[in-house]
Amino acid sequence: MEFSPRQLNQYNGTDPSKPIYVAIKGRVFDVSTGKSFYGPGGAYAMFAGKDASRALAKMNKNEEDVCASLDGLSEKEIGVLQDWENKFQAKYPIVGRVVS
């Protein structure tokens, strides 16, 4: 399945009839089983319905970093992002990708 960023945002956990999706490096993961983390009020709710690549790489929750851009990231940050991607792949199903 392909999602525009706008379409992906519809899966942000605010509609209980829809799954919760988070993208990393353009791949969309169904994180619904982690609703307590990614759903409304969860510690990572700001990532729901978005590509959280930059924020995960930088290990922060700054709103301006909750985006797909990898520009200017250090090698260490790229490695951190790869670790997150590996964790997501092991835990959550991939349901599609983000297209611009």
Secondary structure, DSSP 8 states (H G I E B T S, - for coil): -EE-HHHHGGGSSSSTTS--EEEETTEEEE-GGGHHHHSTTSTTGGGTTSB-HHHHHHT---GGG-SS--TT--HHHHHHHHHHHHHHHHHS-EEEEE--
